[in-house]
């Protein structure tokens, strides 16, 4: 048995590394996605392009504008003089927001009146617009408090001491709230899913296309041996990708890994039972490699969207939240992020490990029992 499996393993590795398309799928996507999410995919806004429409042009208005620049979140894209120019900058994307100050702004401030400030946002990306709005509100609130303190100091000689409530925050696990610490561990799950689904889904159907399935039919190879011989190479490739991404993430992007590597590999092994089983199932029901590839992507994208990788599951409709419990990628992501950032162990993560084991066993068992050593 082991000798027959070994021969299939050697044959599969030769086919994988001889094909330029499979070499591309194995090595390039992990590096590209890691670089994209490490450098480009971030929710930490910096250098937001801000257009300024200052009709007051006073000391106070210029001081408020300088606070926006000094915050480090905003860059002045342009000082404008009319609303048409503001609309043009927003339409072309050269500005993400427009700060509008009416004439008489300083006079109202000095008179102790409410001095409105208008911020016009590009709401195309609601998440970005919300972050910009929060930054702006914080800057204007602090500036307003300073103006009030100055006024009280001039009138009373000092600022009266009043009781206040001060919120002091501390972030656990991701102290600086860096997006890359959240995204990069998830890249492991996405790459493992993509590579194993694509390669395994084309494993059997490739034998049909090149005409070698007939040769396998006349051999004493049993279905379970054929399945193991077809899936083990891709499992080893998946583990290699896990090691590659973890190494680059930790030593290049300084993403912390506080948990056990053994638990990471155990979770990967359990998750591979699902992806390899699904990939092999798609391979057996497809007649061409193109059909197998389309089937793999058909499964990949819903799995990705319902995993919590980008979109919080708690924000989804209730019926969709229930569907996510059938998504093994959800549990794998929870385990990986907990191991990297929290450093927790099996005592906390046993429900996720149990879910992966149950789903993986059911899916792989179904694929194995369905597999027939035939051409159809």
N, C-alpha and C positions, 0 to 999 in steps of 0.2 A: 504493500500500500504506500509506504513512505517513499519507496523508490519511484513509483509512478507519479506521485505528487511532485517529487523533486524534478522529474523530467518536464512536467508541465510548467513548473515555476521557471526553470531555465528557459524554456521556449517562450514564455510570456515576457520575461525580462528582455530577451533578445528582440522580440517584436516591438515592445514599448520603446526601447532606446534606439531602435533602428528607424522608427517613424518620426520624421521631423515635426509633425503636428502634435504628437504625444509628448515629445521633448519640450515643445513650446508650452503645452498645458502644464507640465510638471514644474518647470523651473521659472518661467517668466511671470505668470500671474502672482505667485507669492511675493516676489520682490516688488513688482509694480504696485500692487495693492497696499503693501506695507509702506512704501514711500508716499503714496497718495494720501493715505489716512494719517501717516505720521507727520507730514508737512502741510498738506493742503486742507484736509477735512478737519476743521476745527470750528467750534462755536465761540471761541474767544475772539471777540471783535477788537481790532486795533485799526487806527488810521482811517476812521470813517470819514468819507469826503462830505464836508459841510459847506453849504453856500450860505452867505450872510447877507441879509437885507436890513441894514441899519439905517433907518430914517431919522433917528435921533442924533447919532454921531456925537455922543456926549462922553464925558469921562466914565460915567457909570455904565453906559452901554458897552463901551470898549473894554471895561474891566470884566464885565460878564462874558464877553466874547473870548477874552484871554483865558478865562477859567476853563472854557471848553477846550481850548488848545492845550493848556497846561495839564489837563487831565490825562493826556496820552491816548485818549480814545478817538479824538477828532483831529482832522486836518482841514484847514480852510481851502476849499476848492476854488472859491471866487467870491469877491465882494460884488454884489449885484445892485442894480438901481431900479428895477421894475419887476413886476410879477411875470411878465412874459419870459424874461430870462430865467427866472426860477423854474417855470414850467419846462423850458427847453433843457435845462440841466438835469431835471428829474427824468424827463423822457429819454434822454440819451444815456442815462446812467452815470454821468460825470459827477453827480452829487447824490448821496443817499438821503439827505435831509436838508431842509432850508430853515435857518433861524431868522425869524422876522421880529424886529423891534419897531414899534410905532414911534412917531415923533411925540415928544413930551414924556418919554420914558423916565428920564432923570428927574424931571419936575415932579412927577407923581411919587417917585421914591422919596424925594426930599420932603414932600408934603405929607408923607405918611399914608398915602393912598395905595390902592392895589395897582401895580404896574404890570399889565399882562404881557407875556412873551409867547409868541406863537412858534411852534415847531411843526413844520410840514414834512411828513415822512413818506418815503417810497414804501408803500405797503405791499409790493409784489411778493416779497418774502416776509411773511408774517412773523416768523421767529426772529429774523434779524431786526425787523422794525420794533418788535417788543423789547429787544435788548437795548437798541439805541434809545428808545423812549425811557427805559429805566436809568440809563446813564445820564440822560439829559435832566430827568427829574431830580436825580441826586445832586447834580452840579448846581442847578438853580435853587434847590432847597438850602444847600450849604451857603450859597452866596446870599440868599435872602436872610438867613440867620445872622450872618456877619454884618449885613447892613443894619439889622435891628440892634445888634449889640453896639455898633458904633453910635447909633442914634441915642440909645439909652445912656451910653457913656458921656455923650455931649450934654445931655439934659440933666443927668443925675450925678455925674462925676465918676460913676462906676456902674458896672452891670450888676443888678441885684441877684443875689444867690437864691435860686429856686430849686426845689426838688425836681428831678428829672428821671426818666426811664431810659436807660441806655442798653441797646441790644448788642451783646458781644457774641460773635459767632466763631465757631471752630469746626472745620471740616475734617472728619475722620476718613482714613483710607486713601483719600486723594486730596492732600492738604492744600495744594495750590489750585485745585479744581481744573486741572489741565485736561483738555479733551482727548489728547493722544493716549493718556493713561486709561481712558474708557474705551477707545476705539481699537487700539492695537491688539489687546488680548482677544477681542472679538474677531480679528482677522484670522486667527488660528482656526476658529470654527468655520468661517466662510471658505477658507482655502481647502480645508479637509473635505467640506461638503462638495465644493465645486470639482476638485480633482478626482475624488473617488466616484462621484456620480458619473462624470464624463467618461473616465477611463473604463469603469466597470460596465457602463451601459453599452459600450462598443466592443466589449471583450468577446462575447459569444457571436454577435452578429458579424463580426469581422471574419470569423471562421466560415460563416455561411457565404460571405461575399467572395472570399479568395478560394473557396472550394476545398478547404481542409477539414470541414466537418465530417465528410464521408470517411476520411481516414480515421478520425476519432471514433466513428461509430463501430468500426470493426476491431477496435482494441478492447482489451479487458478492463478498461477504466470504468469505474462505477461513478454514478452521478455525484456523490458526495466528494469523491476524489477530484472530479473535474471542477466542481464548485470551489473547493479549497485551492486548487492549483490556479484558478482564474482570479481569485480574490486576494490571496495572500500577497502577491506582488504589489498590488495597489494599497494594501494596508501598510506594508513596509514603506512605500513611497509617502503615504500620509504621515507616518511617524517621522520620516525625514523632514517633511515640511514643517511639522510642529517644532522640531529641534531648530530648524533654520530660522523660523519666525521668532521663536522665543529668544534665541541668541541675539538676533539683530535688535529686537525690541528692548532687551535688557541692557545690552552693551552699547548700542548706538543711540537709542531714544531715551535711555535711562528710565524705562518703565519698571517699576518695582515688581518683584515676584516674591511674595511673602509666604506662600504655601508650599506644599510638598510637590515635587516633580513627579513622584511616584503616583500620586493621586491624579495629576494631570494626564499621565500616560494611561492610567486605568480608565479615566473618563473618556479618553480618546478611543480606547479599545472598545468600550461599550457603545460609543456613538458610531464607530465604524461598522458594527453589526447592522445598524439601520441603513446607513448610506450604501454600504456594499450590497446589502440585500435588495434595496430598491433599485440600485444600478443594474444588478444582475437580472432582476425582474423585467426592467425595461429592455434589457438586451435580449431576453428570450422572446418577448412579444413583438420585437421589431424585426423587419426584414432587411433594412439597410442601416448603415451607420448614420445617415442623415436623420432617419426616423428616431434612432436611439438618442442622438444628440438633442433633437427637439423635445423628446420626452423628458430628458434630464433637465433641460432648462424650464420646461413646463412645471416640474416639481420644485426646482431651485428657487424661482422668484417668489411664489407664495410662501415658501418656507422662510425665506429671507425677510419678507415684509412682516410676517407674523411671529418673528422670533424675539422682538424687543431689541434688536441690534441698533436701530435708529429711532423707531417710533415706540414710545412707552406703551406697554400692553394695557396699563390701567386707563389710558385714554381711548382705547378702542371700544366699540359697542359691546354690550354684554355677551351677545351670542358669539361674537368673534373672540372675545376673551376665553370663552369655553372651548372654542376650537383650538386655541393655542396649547391647551393641555395635551393635544395629540401631536404636537410638533416637537420632535426630539431635539431640534436645534435650540429651542427655548431653554431646555434643561442644561444642555452643553454650554451655552453662553453663560448661564448663571453660575455654573461650576467654575468655568475658566476665570471669570471676573472676580469671583470670590477668592479663588486661589491666588491670583495675581495681586489684588489690592487689599483684601481683608486678611488673608493668611489663615482662614478657618480650615477645619479638618472634616473628617468623615462624620463626626458627631453632629455637625450642623448641616452638612450637605447630603446626608443619607437619603432624604426624599428624592433629590434630583438623581442621585446614582441609581436608586431603585427604579425610578421612572425610565431612565435610559436602558437599564437591564431588561425591564419588561417589554418595552417597545422594540428594542433590538432583537430579543429572543423571538417575539411573535413574528416580526417581519422576516427575519432570516429563516425561521422555521417554515413560514408560508412559501418563501421563494424556493427553499430546498425541496419541499414536498411537491411543488408545482413543476419543478424542472424535469424535463423529459429529454433523454438523450436521442432526440430526433431532429430532423431539419425543420419541422413546423412548430 
